[in-house]
């Protein structure tokens, strides 16, 4: 909004320990997303340098994570090493 407060908040809560191999979340911090400020203009393809991508791992089960709804984020696939303990999580989106 005009005051800089987010209109959308994404919240993610892993129900088991999260690692790089069992399907963690990835985010692109604002400073690495050239389209961040224009996200409300519609569907813009992000132009993100790989060095700007951040893994949200490792984290313990129950670690609450949240980010502005304009932040590019995605969940990764579970790798063979993490197949015995695949990520389980709750994802919530709050809008105002």
N, CA and C atoms as a LAMMPS dump frame, in Angstrom:
ITEM: TIMESTEP
0
ITEM: NUMBER OF ATOMS
288
ITEM: BOX BOUNDS ff ff ff
-5.0000000000000000e+02 5.0000000000000000e+02
-5.0000000000000000e+02 5.0000000000000000e+02
-5.0000000000000000e+02 5.0000000000000000e+02
ITEM: ATOMS id mol type element x y z
1 1 1 N 0.832 -1.192 0
2 1 2 C 0 0 0
3 1 3 C 0.872 1.249 0
4 2 1 N 0.255 2.386 0.13
5 2 2 C 0.994 3.654 0.07
6 2 3 C 2.008 3.803 1.192
7 3 1 N 1.728 3.184 2.332
8 3 2 C 2.638 3.276 3.482
9 3 3 C 3.766 2.252 3.422
10 4 1 N 3.737 1.381 2.419
11 4 2 C 4.775 0.367 2.285
12 4 3 C 4.476 -0.942 2.989
13 5 1 N 3.301 -1.046 3.603
14 5 2 C 2.926 -2.29 4.28
15 5 3 C 2.418 -3.296 3.253
16 6 1 N 2.749 -4.569 3.422
17 6 2 C 2.296 -5.571 2.451
18 6 3 C 0.784 -5.778 2.506
19 7 1 N 0.182 -6.062 1.36
20 7 2 C -1.238 -6.399 1.308
21 7 3 C -1.437 -7.904 1.379
22 8 1 N -0.385 -8.647 1.083
23 8 2 C -0.446 -10.109 1.11
24 8 3 C 0.736 -10.619 1.918
25 9 1 N 0.47 -11.569 2.813
26 9 2 C 1.516 -12.182 3.621
27 9 3 C 1.444 -13.69 3.431
28 10 1 N 2.536 -14.304 3.022
29 10 2 C 2.629 -15.756 2.897
30 10 3 C 3.312 -16.3 4.141
31 11 1 N 2.721 -17.337 4.727
32 11 2 C 3.264 -17.962 5.929
33 11 3 C 3.468 -19.44 5.635
34 12 1 N 4.601 -19.962 6.054
35 12 2 C 4.936 -21.363 5.815
36 12 3 C 5.434 -21.989 7.105
37 13 1 N 4.887 -23.14 7.441
38 13 2 C 5.233 -23.828 8.676
39 13 3 C 5.566 -25.287 8.368
40 14 1 N 6.849 -25.675 8.423
41 14 2 C 7.193 -27.075 8.191
42 14 3 C 6.777 -27.932 9.382
43 15 1 N 6.191 -29.088 9.094
44 15 2 C 5.749 -30.01 10.134
45 15 3 C 6.812 -31.035 10.49
46 16 1 N 7.842 -31.121 9.677
47 16 2 C 8.996 -31.956 9.986
48 16 3 C 10.254 -31.147 9.669
49 17 1 N 11.397 -31.619 10.106
50 17 2 C 12.647 -30.907 9.839
51 17 3 C 12.845 -30.77 8.333
52 18 1 N 13.331 -29.608 7.92
53 18 2 C 13.504 -29.307 6.504
54 18 3 C 14.988 -29.272 6.168
55 19 1 N 15.341 -29.936 5.074
56 19 2 C 16.727 -29.929 4.588
57 19 3 C 16.71 -29.614 3.093
58 20 1 N 17.882 -29.451 2.526
59 20 2 C 17.968 -29.208 1.087
60 20 3 C 17.499 -30.415 0.288
61 21 1 N 17.535 -31.608 0.88
62 21 2 C 17.193 -32.812 0.121
63 21 3 C 15.749 -33.275 0.289
64 22 1 N 15 -32.737 1.261
65 22 2 C 13.637 -33.249 1.424
66 22 3 C 12.547 -32.265 0.99
67 23 1 N 12.882 -31.294 0.177
68 23 2 C 11.879 -30.424 -0.42
69 23 3 C 11.686 -29.094 0.277
70 24 1 N 12.749 -28.345 0.455
71 24 2 C 12.652 -27.06 1.155
72 24 3 C 12.044 -25.985 0.251
73 25 1 N 11.737 -24.854 0.861
74 25 2 C 11.264 -23.692 0.127
75 25 3 C 12.479 -22.865 -0.313
76 26 1 N 12.297 -22.166 -1.413
77 26 2 C 13.295 -21.221 -1.909
78 26 3 C 12.613 -19.868 -2.064
79 27 1 N 13.352 -18.8 -1.814
80 27 2 C 12.842 -17.442 -1.991
81 27 3 C 13.877 -16.601 -2.731
82 28 1 N 13.38 -15.546 -3.33
83 28 2 C 14.254 -14.559 -3.97
84 28 3 C 14.053 -13.253 -3.213
85 29 1 N 15.04 -12.838 -2.406
86 29 2 C 14.9 -11.585 -1.67
87 29 3 C 14.665 -10.399 -2.617
88 30 1 N 13.953 -9.456 -2.107
89 30 2 C 13.559 -8.26 -2.859
90 30 3 C 14.712 -7.634 -3.642
91 31 1 N 15.865 -7.534 -3.007
92 31 2 C 16.985 -6.856 -3.672
93 31 3 C 17.515 -7.618 -4.888
94 32 1 N 17.095 -8.865 -5.07
95 32 2 C 17.544 -9.654 -6.223
96 32 3 C 16.45 -9.828 -7.269
97 33 1 N 15.29 -9.224 -7.078
98 33 2 C 14.17 -9.347 -8.007
99 33 3 C 13.872 -7.988 -8.619
100 34 1 N 14.266 -7.807 -9.866
101 34 2 C 14.093 -6.503 -10.516
102 34 3 C 12.624 -6.145 -10.745
103 35 1 N 11.717 -7.129 -10.721
104 35 2 C 10.285 -6.872 -10.937
105 35 3 C 9.504 -6.734 -9.638
106 36 1 N 10.161 -6.8 -8.5
107 36 2 C 9.462 -6.796 -7.205
108 36 3 C 8.511 -5.612 -7.05
109 37 1 N 8.984 -4.429 -7.326
110 37 2 C 8.184 -3.222 -7.118
111 37 3 C 6.999 -3.138 -8.072
112 38 1 N 7.043 -3.88 -9.173
113 38 2 C 5.971 -3.832 -10.174
114 38 3 C 5.102 -5.083 -10.145
115 39 1 N 5.186 -5.875 -9.087
116 39 2 C 4.47 -7.154 -9.028
117 39 3 C 2.954 -6.985 -9.121
118 40 1 N 2.428 -5.859 -8.687
119 40 2 C 0.979 -5.631 -8.74
120 40 3 C 0.483 -5.297 -10.141
121 41 1 N 1.387 -5.168 -11.095
122 41 2 C 0.997 -4.834 -12.464
123 41 3 C 0.53 -6.056 -13.244
124 42 1 N 0.564 -7.203 -12.651
125 42 2 C 0.137 -8.417 -13.338
126 42 3 C 1.226 -9.457 -13.278
127 43 1 N 1.144 -10.389 -14.159
128 43 2 C 2.087 -11.503 -14.175
129 43 3 C 3.369 -11.098 -14.892
130 44 1 N 4.413 -10.863 -14.115
131 44 2 C 5.71 -10.502 -14.68
132 44 3 C 6.669 -11.663 -14.479
133 45 1 N 7.381 -12.01 -15.501
134 45 2 C 8.389 -13.06 -15.372
135 45 3 C 9.576 -12.487 -14.617
136 46 1 N 9.951 -13.104 -13.504
137 46 2 C 11.087 -12.568 -12.744
138 46 3 C 12.397 -12.759 -13.493
139 47 1 N 13.257 -11.793 -13.366
140 47 2 C 14.606 -11.87 -13.92
141 47 3 C 15.536 -11.954 -12.717
142 48 1 N 15.85 -13.181 -12.308
143 48 2 C 16.539 -13.414 -11.054
144 48 3 C 17.891 -14.074 -11.296
145 49 1 N 18.956 -13.454 -10.808
146 49 2 C 20.252 -14.137 -10.904
147 49 3 C 20.278 -15.318 -9.938
148 50 1 N 20.849 -16.429 -10.343
149 50 2 C 20.906 -17.615 -9.477
150 50 3 C 21.548 -17.306 -8.134
151 51 1 N 22.489 -16.392 -8.109
152 51 2 C 23.144 -16.038 -6.85
153 51 3 C 22.172 -15.369 -5.884
154 52 1 N 21.024 -14.903 -6.376
155 52 2 C 20.052 -14.247 -5.518
156 52 3 C 19.061 -15.192 -4.864
157 53 1 N 19.043 -16.46 -5.256
158 53 2 C 18.094 -17.436 -4.706
159 53 3 C 18.571 -17.899 -3.331
160 54 1 N 17.657 -17.965 -2.354
161 54 2 C 17.99 -18.397 -0.993
162 54 3 C 17.148 -19.604 -0.606
163 55 1 N 17.79 -20.658 -0.135
164 55 2 C 17.087 -21.829 0.382
165 55 3 C 16.677 -21.566 1.827
166 56 1 N 15.455 -21.914 2.162
167 56 2 C 15 -21.793 3.549
168 56 3 C 15.24 -23.131 4.241
169 57 1 N 16.478 -23.498 4.339
170 57 2 C 16.878 -24.769 4.961
171 57 3 C 18.321 -24.644 5.417
172 58 1 N 18.727 -25.369 6.414
173 58 2 C 17.899 -26.265 7.23
174 58 3 C 17.115 -25.475 8.278
175 59 1 N 15.949 -26.027 8.622
176 59 2 C 15.119 -25.489 9.702
177 59 3 C 14.438 -26.638 10.417
178 60 1 N 14.193 -26.462 11.693
179 60 2 C 13.519 -27.475 12.494
180 60 3 C 12.017 -27.413 12.262
181 61 1 N 11.363 -28.537 12.474
182 61 2 C 9.906 -28.581 12.419
183 61 3 C 9.34 -27.508 13.35
184 62 1 N 8.296 -26.828 12.904
185 62 2 C 7.679 -25.807 13.73
186 62 3 C 8.256 -24.418 13.583
187 63 1 N 9.272 -24.251 12.735
188 63 2 C 9.851 -22.927 12.501
189 63 3 C 8.925 -22.14 11.581
190 64 1 N 8.31 -21.099 12.094
191 64 2 C 7.383 -20.291 11.315
192 64 3 C 8.167 -19.322 10.433
193 65 1 N 7.863 -19.33 9.147
194 65 2 C 8.52 -18.43 8.206
195 65 3 C 7.453 -17.644 7.459
196 66 1 N 7.725 -16.382 7.184
197 66 2 C 6.744 -15.542 6.5
198 66 3 C 7.464 -14.554 5.597
199 67 1 N 6.786 -14.149 4.535
200 67 2 C 7.356 -13.185 3.606
201 67 3 C 6.222 -12.442 2.914
202 68 1 N 6.554 -11.284 2.386
203 68 2 C 5.623 -10.476 1.614
204 68 3 C 5.138 -11.293 0.428
205 69 1 N 3.862 -11.148 0.096
206 69 2 C 3.285 -11.904 -1.016
207 69 3 C 3.929 -11.634 -2.357
208 70 1 N 4.641 -10.528 -2.523
209 70 2 C 5.318 -10.23 -3.782
210 70 3 C 6.644 -10.969 -3.939
211 71 1 N 7.107 -11.618 -2.892
212 71 2 C 8.391 -12.317 -2.956
213 71 3 C 8.227 -13.6 -3.787
214 72 1 N 9.082 -13.757 -4.769
215 72 2 C 9.077 -14.978 -5.576
216 72 3 C 9.515 -16.125 -4.67
217 73 1 N 8.716 -17.206 -4.648
218 73 2 C 9.04 -18.356 -3.796
219 73 3 C 8.483 -19.63 -4.42
220 74 1 N 9.084 -20.755 -4.064
221 74 2 C 8.623 -22.046 -4.569
222 74 3 C 9.16 -23.158 -3.682
223 75 1 N 8.491 -24.284 -3.732
224 75 2 C 8.937 -25.476 -3.02
225 75 3 C 9.69 -26.373 -3.977
226 76 1 N 10.741 -26.981 -3.485
227 76 2 C 11.54 -27.849 -4.342
228 76 3 C 11.051 -29.289 -4.254
229 77 1 N 11.494 -30.093 -5.186
230 77 2 C 11.171 -31.517 -5.189
231 77 3 C 12.012 -32.239 -4.144
232 78 1 N 11.48 -33.313 -3.669
233 78 2 C 12.212 -34.149 -2.721
234 78 3 C 13.243 -34.969 -3.503
235 79 1 N 14.478 -34.93 -3.057
236 79 2 C 15.537 -35.708 -3.707
237 79 3 C 15.587 -37.118 -3.131
238 80 1 N 16.302 -38 -3.789
239 80 2 C 16.406 -39.388 -3.34
240 80 3 C 16.859 -39.485 -1.886
241 81 1 N 17.826 -38.629 -1.483
242 81 2 C 18.354 -38.664 -0.118
243 81 3 C 17.305 -38.272 0.923
244 82 1 N 16.297 -37.515 0.526
245 82 2 C 15.278 -37.07 1.461
246 82 3 C 13.968 -37.83 1.35
247 83 1 N 13.937 -38.864 0.538
248 83 2 C 12.689 -39.578 0.258
249 83 3 C 12.077 -40.249 1.482
250 84 1 N 12.878 -40.598 2.474
251 84 2 C 12.327 -41.248 3.659
252 84 3 C 11.654 -40.255 4.608
253 85 1 N 11.914 -38.969 4.426
254 85 2 C 11.328 -37.938 5.28
255 85 3 C 10.94 -36.731 4.423
256 86 1 N 10.008 -36.895 3.464
257 86 2 C 9.647 -35.775 2.594
258 86 3 C 9 -34.645 3.376
259 87 1 N 9.185 -33.456 2.86
260 87 2 C 8.641 -32.262 3.514
261 87 3 C 7.131 -32.365 3.675
262 88 1 N 6.678 -32.04 4.858
263 88 2 C 5.252 -31.87 5.143
264 88 3 C 5.118 -30.478 5.753
265 89 1 N 4.15 -29.705 5.29
266 89 2 C 4.071 -28.322 5.75
267 89 3 C 2.656 -27.779 5.641
268 90 1 N 2.446 -26.664 6.297
269 90 2 C 1.222 -25.881 6.169
270 90 3 C 1.592 -24.564 5.503
271 91 1 N 0.807 -24.149 4.548
272 91 2 C 1.032 -22.873 3.875
273 91 3 C -0.246 -22.045 4.002
274 92 1 N -0.1 -20.806 4.411
275 92 2 C -1.236 -19.902 4.592
276 92 3 C -0.954 -18.595 3.866
277 93 1 N -2 -17.97 3.36
278 93 2 C -1.882 -16.66 2.725
279 93 3 C -2.906 -15.747 3.371
280 94 1 N -2.437 -14.607 3.846
281 94 2 C -3.302 -13.611 4.47
282 94 3 C -3.37 -12.385 3.555
283 95 1 N -4.564 -11.89 3.323
284 95 2 C -4.762 -10.708 2.476
285 95 3 C -5.526 -9.649 3.267
286 96 1 N -5.218 -8.396 2.964
287 96 2 C -5.99 -7.313 3.582
288 96 3 C -6.392 -6.33 2.523
